Amino acid sequence: MSTATRHDTIRPSAGPRTPHPGTGALTASRVFVGRSMRHSMRDGEGLFIAVLLPVMLMLLFTIVFGGEIDPGGNFVGYVDFVVPGIIVLCSGFGASSVAVSVNRDVTGGAMRRFRSLPIPAATCLVGHVAASVVRNLLATAIVVGVALILGFRPTAAPLEYLAAGALVFAWVIAITVVFAAIGLLASSPEAANGYGFIILFLPYLSPAFVPLDSLPGWLQPFAAAQPVSPLIEAVRALLFGTDPGLAPWFALAWCLGIVVVGGALIVWRFPRG
């Protein structure tokens, strides 16, 4: 019986290493979502402001200005006309805090430490986005509840309610991605907050509070072309059972385009952040 030489020794193949437990995308995302949710629960003032400001605007427009504004059409009162715009405005207020929280992680060094861990890099931002979406949906539900108390009476069918809710959900995701990109690009939390504040003006330059044809002639083309306008018109039409036309598709196209552009900015900026 021959003796095996060292050349005959069977060596294990050098295959890919098994990833360390807990470093997968799902596990890392769950950890970061939990982190951001805990931060949101501790920041009760931020959630309170995200709800309070849209409610105050709704009270201002419905009680103070509502008697002087006639929306016309199929609306019983001005509150029916203005609530879809307030819902879109509410999502913007809630998402603006993402820019500040992401920038704090970047400028404070937390993001650099996270990137040194054996986890997918993108999961560092998943928590911020997911927590913001949950916070925005909660704030939107509260605003709708206050609107119902004020006399908001939509007449939509169940499928129309679902379609309107899906549009609002798509917009919340889109605007949150934009604010996350702003947080990566800004040089400080103060700058991130300032850039986000500019975006919050879009609903004021739209048919959110007054009919589009009542705006100055030079402003109407911009108001009709910006992303908020088809979203508001689609949600308004769906909630009151009127024909939205192509507005829902334009709104979805805008949301998809915003997510693509915001995601591209995040991918470009994050490795260099």
C-alpha positions in Angstrom: 0.0 0.0 0.0 1.6 3.2 -1.1 2.0 6.2 1.1 0.3 9.4 0.0 2.7 12.3 -0.7 2.0 15.9 0.1 1.1 16.4 -3.5 -1.8 14.0 -3.1 -3.3 15.8 -0.1 -6.8 17.0 -0.8 -7.0 20.7 -0.1 -10.3 22.6 0.4 -11.2 24.8 -2.6 -10.9 28.6 -2.0 -14.5 29.5 -2.4 -16.3 32.7 -1.3 -16.5 33.3 2.4 -19.8 32.9 4.1 -21.0 36.3 5.2 -20.9 37.0 8.9 -24.3 36.5 10.5 -26.2 39.8 10.8 -24.5 41.6 7.9 -27.1 41.0 5.2 -29.2 43.7 3.7 -32.4 42.7 5.4 -30.9 42.4 8.8 -28.9 45.7 8.5 -32.0 47.5 7.2 -34.1 46.2 10.1 -31.4 47.5 12.6 -31.3 51.0 11.0 -35.1 51.2 10.7 -35.3 50.4 14.4 -32.7 53.1 15.2 -34.5 55.8 13.2 -37.9 54.8 14.7 -36.5 55.1 18.2 -35.1 58.5 17.3 -38.5 59.6 15.9 -40.3 58.4 19.1 -37.8 60.4 21.2 -38.2 63.5 19.0 -41.8 64.1 19.9 -41.5 67.8 19.2 -40.6 67.1 15.5 -43.7 64.9 15.0 -45.8 67.5 16.8 -44.6 70.3 14.5 -45.0 68.2 11.4 -48.7 67.8 12.3 -49.3 71.2 13.9 -48.1 73.4 11.0 -50.4 71.8 8.3 -53.4 71.8 10.7 -52.8 75.5 11.5 -52.6 76.2 7.8 -55.8 74.3 7.2 -57.5 76.2 10.0 -56.2 79.5 8.6 -57.4 78.9 5.1 -60.8 77.3 6.0 -61.8 79.6 8.8 -60.0 82.9 8.0 -59.9 82.9 4.2 -62.4 80.2 3.4 -65.4 82.5 3.4 -63.9 84.7 0.7 -62.7 81.9 -1.6 -65.3 80.2 -3.8 -63.7 77.0 -5.3 -66.8 76.4 -7.5 -67.3 73.0 -9.2 -68.6 70.1 -7.2 -67.3 71.2 -3.8 -69.8 72.0 -1.0 -67.3 74.2 0.8 -63.8 75.4 0.6 -62.6 72.7 3.1 -63.4 70.0 0.5 -61.2 71.9 -2.0 -58.3 72.7 0.2 -57.7 69.4 2.1 -56.0 67.5 -0.8 -53.4 70.3 -1.0 -53.0 70.3 2.8 -52.3 66.5 2.6 -49.5 67.1 0.1 -48.2 70.0 2.2 -48.2 67.8 5.3 -46.0 65.2 3.6 -43.5 67.9 2.8 -43.3 69.1 6.3 -42.8 65.6 7.7 -40.1 64.6 5.1 -38.1 67.8 5.6 -36.6 66.4 8.9 -34.9 63.6 6.9 -32.5 66.1 5.4 -31.4 67.3 8.8 -31.1 63.8 10.4 -29.1 62.4 7.4 -26.8 65.5 7.4 -26.2 65.1 11.1 -25.1 61.5 10.6 -22.8 62.7 7.8 -21.3 65.7 9.5 -21.2 64.1 12.9 -19.1 61.1 11.8 -21.8 58.5 12.4 -22.1 57.7 8.7 -18.4 57.2 8.4 -18.5 54.7 11.2 -21.5 52.9 9.6 -19.6 52.6 6.3 -16.7 50.9 8.1 -19.1 48.0 9.1 -19.5 44.9 7.0 -22.9 45.9 5.8 -24.4 47.0 2.5 -23.8 50.8 2.3 -27.3 51.8 1.3 -28.9 50.4 4.4 -27.5 53.4 6.4 -30.2 55.5 4.7 -33.0 52.9 4.6 -33.8 53.6 8.3 -34.1 57.4 7.7 -36.4 56.9 4.7 -38.6 54.2 6.3 -39.0 56.1 9.6 -39.9 59.2 7.7 -42.6 57.4 5.6 -44.2 56.0 8.8 -44.1 59.4 10.5 -45.6 61.1 7.4 -48.4 58.6 7.1 -49.3 59.1 10.8 -49.2 62.9 10.4 -51.4 62.7 7.3 -53.9 60.5 9.1 -54.2 63.0 11.9 -54.6 65.9 9.5 -57.4 64.1 7.6 -59.1 63.4 11.0 -59.0 67.1 11.8 -60.4 67.9 8.3 -63.3 65.5 8.9 -64.1 67.4 12.1 -64.1 70.7 10.1 -66.6 69.3 7.6 -64.5 67.5 5.0 -66.8 65.1 3.3 -65.2 63.1 0.4 -67.6 61.1 -1.8 -65.2 58.6 -3.3 -65.8 54.9 -3.9 -63.5 52.4 -2.2 -61.3 51.9 -5.2 -61.0 55.7 -5.6 -59.9 56.0 -1.9 -57.3 53.3 -2.5 -56.0 55.1 -5.7 -55.8 58.4 -3.9 -54.0 56.8 -0.9 -51.6 55.1 -3.3 -50.7 58.5 -4.9 -50.1 60.1 -1.6 -47.9 57.1 -0.5 -45.9 57.4 -3.8 -45.4 61.1 -3.2 -44.3 60.6 0.4 -41.6 58.1 -0.8 -40.5 60.5 -3.6 -40.2 63.6 -1.4 -38.4 61.6 1.3 -35.8 60.3 -1.1 -35.3 63.9 -2.3 -34.7 65.2 1.3 -32.4 62.3 2.0 -30.3 63.3 -1.0 -30.3 66.9 0.2 -29.0 65.7 3.6 -26.1 64.1 1.8 -25.3 67.1 -0.4 -25.7 69.9 2.2 -22.7 71.1 4.1 -24.5 71.4 7.5 -27.8 70.6 9.1 -28.8 74.3 8.9 -28.1 74.3 5.1 -30.0 71.1 4.7 -33.0 72.6 6.5 -32.8 75.7 4.3 -32.7 73.8 1.0 -35.6 71.7 2.1 -37.6 74.8 3.0 -37.4 75.9 -0.6 -39.2 72.7 -1.8 -42.0 73.3 0.7 -43.1 76.4 -1.3 -44.2 74.2 -4.3 -47.7 73.6 -3.0 -48.3 77.4 -2.7 -47.5 77.7 -6.4 -50.1 75.2 -7.4 -53.9 74.7 -7.4 -53.7 73.6 -3.8 -55.4 76.6 -2.3 -57.0 78.4 -5.2 -58.2 77.2 -8.7 -55.4 77.2 -11.3 -57.2 79.7 -13.5 -57.3 82.3 -10.7 -53.5 82.5 -10.6 -51.7 85.3 -12.5 -51.3 84.5 -16.2 -47.5 84.4 -16.1 -47.6 82.0 -13.2 -50.1 79.5 -14.6 -47.7 77.6 -17.0 -45.3 77.0 -14.1 -48.0 76.0 -11.7 -49.5 73.6 -14.2 -46.2 72.0 -15.1 -44.7 71.4 -11.6 -45.0 68.0 -10.0 -47.3 69.0 -7.1 -50.1 70.2 -9.4 -51.1 66.9 -11.1 -50.8 65.1 -7.8 -53.2 67.5 -6.0 -55.7 67.5 -8.9 -55.6 63.7 -9.1 -56.2 63.3 -5.4 -58.9 65.9 -5.3 -60.8 64.3 -8.3 -60.5 60.8 -6.9 -61.7 61.8 -3.4 -64.8 63.4 -4.9 -65.6 60.9 -7.6 -64.9 63.1 -10.6 -62.9 62.2 -13.7 -59.2 62.8 -12.9 -58.2 62.4 -16.6 -54.5 61.8 -17.0 -53.5 63.6 -13.8 -52.9 60.3 -11.8 -50.5 59.1 -14.5 -48.7 62.4 -14.6 -48.4 62.3 -10.8 -47.0 58.8 -10.8 -44.6 59.7 -13.6 -43.3 62.7 -11.5 -43.0 60.5 -8.4 -41.0 57.8 -10.3 -38.8 60.5 -11.9 -38.1 62.1 -8.6 -37.2 58.8 -7.0 -34.8 58.0 -9.9 -33.1 61.4 -9.8 -32.9 61.4 -6.0 -31.6 57.8 -5.9 -29.0 58.7 -8.5 -27.8 61.6 -6.4 -27.6 59.4 -3.4 -25.6 56.7 -5.3 -23.2 59.4 -6.7 -22.7 61.3 -3.4 -22.8 58.5 -0.8 -19.4 56.9 -1.6 -17.8 60.3 -1.4 -19.7 61.5 1.7 
